[in-house]
Amino acid sequence: MSSLLKVLGTMANEKIFAILFALIALNVTMFEAHAAPVLDSSFGSSGIVRIGVPAGTEYTPSASALQRDGKLLLAGFTSERQSHAFVLRLLPNGVPDATFGQNGVALFNLPNVYAVQQLEQGTDGFILINGASPNGLVLTG
């Protein structure tokens, strides 16, 4: 089993969000660390959040964004089938946002899109996803 660590970005308060996920695993692990690499104990369990996914499924996150209200968004694809994307929303303390999707995860189809490249919250509050397709870039709101 191989793993990948990806730094997602920094915030104005100099906290660093990173994600560690196993390519063959049933969970996504995320942690929040200060610039002086100390895990932030107010985020998840001692700075680490593990998100379980359905057995036999892989979630591969490839984009993230921080909403204006401090909620963290992660997006990517699942191994269930091609064009099946997900968006995960966590509260500032790392708990999945139960008001979003199903237990914090929204699954949807993005026809002809094979990679989520960018994620952000629009000025109107909508979540925008920029993805790649064989024919060029696709913007989905």
N, C-alpha and C positions, 0 to 999 in steps of 0.2 A: 504494500500500500504506500502510495506517495502522498505528500502533503505540499501545500503551497501557502506561503504567507504573503499577504498583499496589504500594503498600507493604503487606506482609503482616503485619508486627508487629515487636515488639521483644522481646529476651530479657533475662534478669536481668543479663547482662554488658554490656548497653547496645549490643549489635550489632543492626543493623536488617536484616531480610530484605525484599527487594523483588523484584518480578518484572517483567520487560519482555517482552512478547510481541507479535509482529506478528499482526494479525488475518488476514492472508493470508500465511502463512509455513509453513515446514516445521520450525521449531524453537521451543523455549521457552527464553528466556534468563533466568537468575536470578543475582543477585549478593547478596553479603553485605557490608554496610558498617558501619563503626563510626559512632557518633553524630556524629563529626566528619567526615563523608562521605569516608572513605578506604577504598578497597576492601580487603578482608581477603584477603591473599595465601595464607592457609592454606585457603581455600574455593575449590575448583575450580581453574581456571587464572587466576591473578592476580585472584581474587575473582569470576570469572564462570563460570557453568556453562551450557552449551548442551545441551539435550536434543533429539535428533533424533526426529522422528515419521515414520510411514510416508508416502510420497509421496502427495499428493492428500488428505491428512487434516490437519485443524486440531485442536489441543488448546487449549481455552480454560479455563485455571484460574480458579477463583472462590473457593476457600477454601484455607486452610493451617493447619497445626498443628505444634507442636514436641513430639515425644515426650519422655518422661522420660529416655530414653537419649541424647538429643541429635540423633536422626534427624529430618529435616524431611519433612513430608507435604504434598503438594499434591493437590487434587482439583478436578474440573470435568467438562466434557463434551467429546466428540470430535465431529467433523463427519460421522462415518461414518453415523450414524443417530440419530434422536431417542431419548432414554432410554439412550444408551450412555455411561456415565460412566467416568472413570479415577481412580485414585489412584496417585500417583508417590511413592516414598520414596527420599530421598537420605541418605547417611551424613553425619556432621557435617563431613566434608571436601568434600562436594558430589558425591561419586561415587554413581551409582545403586546401590541396595542389591540385589545379585544374588540375595539370599535371599527377596526379596519379588516376587511375581507373576512376570512374564517380564522379566528385565533391569531390575527395579525398578519396573515398571508393571503394575498390575492393572486389567484392563478388565472391566466387568460391566454388566448391564442394570438400570435402575431404572424399571420400568414406571410410566407416568403422572407421571413427575417430569421437569421441564424446567429446573431450576436447582439446583445444589449451593450451599447458602448457608453452611454451617458444617461444620467438620471437627474432631474431637478424638479423643484416645485415652482410652478409659474406664479405670476403676480396675482392671479385669480384663485390660487390655492390648488389648482389641478396639478397632478403629477405628470410630467412629460418624460417620455422615454425616447432616446435616439438609438436606433439600431441599424445594423448593416444587413444588406440583402445582396443577392447576386447581381441585382440591377442598380445598385447604388445605395444611398442612405435613405432611411425611412424615419419619419418623425411621427410618433403616436402619442396622443394625449389622453 
